[in-house]
């Protein structure tokens, strides 16, 4: 996923990646909170895997999670391109 943002923060500052990571954490939490969408592994439902700046969404249908993330990210002025 690549997000375009209409709000800018200078890339050369420390705040830019930190603010983006905080915002992305909020978006993923809101989009996937209280969802039983994902892959069941040993009785636990896993809907996303995150490492550094990579996020993998896991579900039976690609569009289910992508639509939820797109809808939530749109509330914050982010646009998903994939």
C-alpha angles and dihedrals in degrees: 000000000000119000126206116203129201091203116075134209122179109266092215093065126086091234095065100072092033093054092045092051092049091049092046090050090053092048094050092045093050094043097048102029115122092005125136090197113119142062120313111227118175091337095310122109111226116192102167143019119206131191124165105313097341124099125185118193116210123202144126089253125038094212096054097068096030091055092050093048092046092050093049096043090051089062088063097045095260122134122201119222118187 
